[in-house]
Amino acid sequence: MSTAITHGLFHLAIKTANLDTTRAFWTGVIGLREIARPDFGYPGAWLACGQPGGQAIIHVYAGGPALGAAGQVPSGTGAIDHVSLACSGYHAYVARFRAAQLDWREFLVPGTTLWQLFVYDPSGVQLELTFEGAVEPGAPPDMSAPRVYRAGQSFFDPLSYPTLSSPFHLPE
């Protein structure tokens, strides 16, 4: 009898109405790198995040396969509340969000040393960037009323989402 083992997340897939802005967000703001993608016959991108034991990949696709039953690309995370990424460089990410004119929220996980940032990608997918606060330099997350993350409360506004172009370059 063989043993069933889950080794980790292989990939997640995001449908988008704007491939260029989505690619710019994930590569320029979040810091993933684009890798070779097979020709599936519709537009898309594969964006990789190096990690021990391999790389997790975010698949982004546009065009016909991204359309929902109503003929439009859905937005938001549906039943999935958010995607969490392990990160370092808390204040550098805050600076990236500011430079890209993105809205974000901050959080301290109670009873732990974990710091978190919450931001949305152009398709309305909520991301949670999680940091080991014990090794992060600088001030802890801003837990003031306008900045604190509140579970279940969306702050995504597709009408005010900034236009990012690929490649998106952050100021030096």
N, C-alpha and C positions, 0 to 999 in steps of 0.2 A: 504494500500500500504506500502511495506517495503522500508527502506532506504538503498541504496547501499553505503557501507563504505569500503575504503581500509585502512587496519591497518598498513601496512608496508611490507617490503620484507620478504617472507617466506623462500625461498632458491634460489640459483642459481646453475647451474650444469656445471661442467668443464669436458671435455673429455681429457684423457691423454694417452700418449704412455708409460709413466714411472710412475706408481703408487707410488713406493717407494720414488722417488725424489720429486714428487708432495706432498705427505703426509709430508715429512720432511720439505719442504718449508713452507707449511701452518701451521704446528704445531710448528716447531723449530724456524723459522725466524719470521713469522707473529704472532704466539702465540695463535692460535686457539687450541681447544682440540678435540680429537677424541671421538665420541659418538657411541653408538650401531647403527648398520645399518642392516636393514632386508636383508635376503639372497635372492637376486634377481637372483642368478644363474650366475653371472659374477662378476669379482673383482671390488672393489671400496672402498670408505671411506666416512663417514659423519663427517664433521668438524664444530664445533659449536663456535659461538661468543656470549657470554652472553650480554644481553642488557635489559634495562627496558621493562617489559611486556613479556619477553620470550627470545628466542634465535634465531638468524638468523643462517641458516645452509648452508654450501657449500657442495654440493654433487659432488664427484669426481668419475668418472667411467672409467674403462679400458676394454680391451677385445673386443669382437664382437660388443656390442652396441656403443662403442666409434669410430668404424670405419666409415668413410665417404663413399660416393658413389664410390670412387676410391679404396676402400679397405685399406686406411691408415687413421690414426688419424689426423684430421686437427689441425693446430696450429694457434695461434693468436686470436684476438677478433672479427674478421669479421666486421659486421656492428656495434657492440658494441665497442666503443672506449676504455672504461675502467670501472672498478668497484671501487667505492669509499667507504672506510671504515673510520669511525670516530675513532680517536686514541688519545692517550696521550703518552708522552715519546719520543718526536721527536729525541733527540740525542741518546737515547738508540736504536731506530730503525736504525739510521745511523751506530752505532757500530755493530748491528746485520748484516747489509748488508755487512759491511767490513769483519766481521768474516766469513761470508758465501761466500765471494769473488763474491758478486753480484754487478752489475752495477746499478746505480740509478740516478735520477734527482731530483732537488729541485725547489720550487716555492713559491713566496709570492703572494697571490691573491690580485690584485690591489684594493685599497680603503677599504680593510678589515684588520682584524688581523689574518686571516687564513694562516697557513703555510702548505705546502704540500710536500710529498715525492712520487715519482713515481718509481715503480719497476715492473719487470715481474716475473710471476710464471713459472715453467718449461715448461708449455704448450704454453707459449707466451701470456697469459692473462695479460694485463696491469692493475696494481693496483695503485690507488691514495689513499694514506693515508693522511687524513686531520686532522689538529691539531689546537686548539685554541691557537694562538701564544701569546696572552696576559698573559697566565698562564704557558707557557713553559719556563723553565730556559735555559740560555745559548744563544749563538749567533743565529741570525735569519738565514733562509735558505741562502745558497751560491748561489748567482745569477750571478756568473761569467760564461763566455761563455761556458766552457766545462761542467759545472755542471747544468746549468739552463734547466728546462723543456720547450720544445717548442711543443705546440699542433700540432698534425698531423705528428710529426717526431719520428719514431720508433727507439729505440736503442736496440731492442731485437736481439740477435744473438744466435740461437739455437746451433751452433757449438762450441761456447765458454762458454755455460752455465755450471756452476760448477755442479759436481755430489754431491748431498746431499744424505745421507743415513738416514733412519728412525730407531730409533729416532735420530734427529739431535740435538746435544748439543752445545750450545754456550759456549765460554770460560767464566769463572767467572771473 
